[in-house]
Structures are given as structure tokens and as C-alpha cells.
Amino acid sequence: MRRRVVVTGLGMINPMGHDVQTVWARMQAGESGVGYTTLFDASGFPTKISAEVKNWDITDTGEPAEQWENRGRHTKFAAGAAKQAMADSGVLDRSLDPTRFGIYLGSGEGNQDFLSFTRMMAAALKGGEYDAEKFIRKGLEILNPAFELEQEPNMPAAHLAGMFNAQGPNYNCLTACAASSQAVGEATEIIRRGDADVMLSGGTHSMIHPFGVTGFNLLTALSERNEDPTKASRPFDATRDGFVLGEGSAMVVLEELEHAKQHGATIYGEVLGYGTTADAYRITDIPPDGHGGIASMRMAIKDARLNPDDIGYVNAHGTSTRSTTKSKRWLAAKSSASTPIRCRSAAPRA
């Protein structure tokens, strides 16, 4: 029999709040985390709105500011969400074999060093022609290695491993909108096959910067409903005109069922099925017949040993984008991998 995997810890930092309870309460009240962009001057962009995390700092978690100075915004969100999830699970309150504890995240790129790159290009273009040697020399002069390292998408997972002494499997997947769900599914498989007993999994990202907004605006993927920010995200509305960029992190602690019972963890649910596919179509839109997503869902249902009639809730990926013959309004990094996770409730063990 395969090992059963349950969820025992939850944590999040996002525009709606800095913990699970606050976010849930605001969602129930129908509130929005969208407003005018303040992280940079977006006044010259077609899209002037975003969903920013506000009034939160890594020091709120008790971490020393100097240690996190060069680390990416998304890495800080990951640390905040992970600390909540780990505390919620109580798994660190018992003797945990660090080699049986791993990390699997869905995280994108980190720091974007626009200022340094601009200075390097300015040095390289003196005289009217590009000089690669001058570009490199300027980079060696001004770049901060610790800061530049944080661009790599594996860094949040690396830092979390160090924070919690997680010496087991450590992975990061970058499949765009499917990344966090895929990370949870793959983390589940690691526990199922016996390579770990506990996995910290989830996702983290922030693209609210000039480069990110420029790219999505050029793809006509972002909403331009600037006059009414809180109503701009409308994924299933006939008048939808694109999505709203957000940021933040959400984490879960996954445990093998018996492992969770041994330390009296609160069990929020069990991961029953997982499926992942690629439709092998195009990077910016899906095939008209949706065969990739369909196959993925069928795989998850089969893996869970359920029937389609057993499914009572579908968490849809609503991009708010539109596709027409004149303009393909789809997210450029959209992954055809769809990874639905089916959970069922389970009673907590005292």
C-alpha cells in the first residue's frame, strides 16, 4: 500500500493579509487586495494597478534585518509563510530527522538589478557602439555577488532549508501559473515513495516591477481597468480585460499520515490525487480542445481512486485573459501543465 499524505500546517503572506485567518476573513467579506502600484512609478504604463503586500517586513517574523538585506522580496515572503506553516504543524516540536525533511517550491526569479544593468549598458555604449569588454568591466566593478545570486529561482528553497535544517530532497519547479500546485503534487509523491516523511511546499513570487509589467503589458495580458482597481480582476466576466499582477507566498506542511499522528498534528486534509501533463501546443495559449488540462484532471481523479461524480469543488485557474483572432491575450509564461490537487477532510488526532 502506498503511503498516505496529509496537510498539517498552513501559512501565507499576501495582499489580503499576513496570516491565514486574516486572509480568509477578508475573502469571506468580499474584500480586495488590489490598488494603485506603489513599488515603482507606474504612471507611464498602460496598467497602473497591482496587488501588493503592504505593511509587512521580514523583521515581523523575528529574523534579523541585516541577514536578509540582499535577499529577494519573494524569498522574504516565503520565509514568513513558511514560519507560520511550520509553527502550525508543530512538527519541529518533536525530534525530526533532518534527512527525512525536504522542500519543494514553485518559485520564479528573484532580484532584478535594473540600476546596475543600466549603468553597465551606459558604460558599454560610450562612443555609440556596444563594447562588451566595457560592459563586463563595469559589472565587475559595481555588482554585489550576494545580491545577484538572489536572482536564481532556487534561492527561496535554499534559504528555507537553512532556516529549518531541512536536509532532505530540495527542489524548485518553474512552470508559471501551475508551479505551486505542481510543487505540492511532486512533494506528495516524494513522501508517497518513501524519500521523506515531511515536506514543506508551496510557492512564492513577485513580478511587480518595471520589467514584469512591461512584458505583460506588451502581451496585452494585464487589465487596464485603472479607474476601478478593486473590480479589475474579473476572470469569469464577459467584460474581463486581463489579469492583475499580485505577489506573496503560501506554504503547506505535508506529512506521512502515521508520522503526523505520532505528534498529534491537526490534520487539515489528505492529498488523494495528483496529475500533471503538457499539451505540447504553444507557450501563450492552450489548444482549443483543452486536451492537456483534461488529461491532467483525469490523471488526478484516477490517482485518487475516485469518480468524476465524487468531485464537489474545482479550483479553476482564471486568468481573466481573452483570445481573439486579432490578439492572443494570454499570459506569455502560461504553462499547459495543470495540476489539480484533490483533498478530503480528516478529523484531527488528539
Secondary structure, DSSP 8 states (H G I E B T S, - for coil): ----EEEEEEEEEBTTBSSHHHHHHHHHTT----EE--SS--TTSS--EEB---S--GGGGT--GGGGTTS-HHHHHHHHHHHHHHHHHTGGGS---GGGEEEEEEE------HHHHHHHHHHHTTTSS--HHHHHHHHHHH--HHHHHTTSTTHHHHHHHHHHT--S-EEEE--GGGHHHHHHHHHHHHHHTTS-SEEEEEEEEE--SHHHHHHHHHTT-B---TT-GGG---TT-TT---B--BEEEEEEEEEEHHHHHHTT----EEEEEE------S-SSS--TT-HHHHHHHHHHHHHTT--GGG------------B-SS-B---TT--S----EEEE------
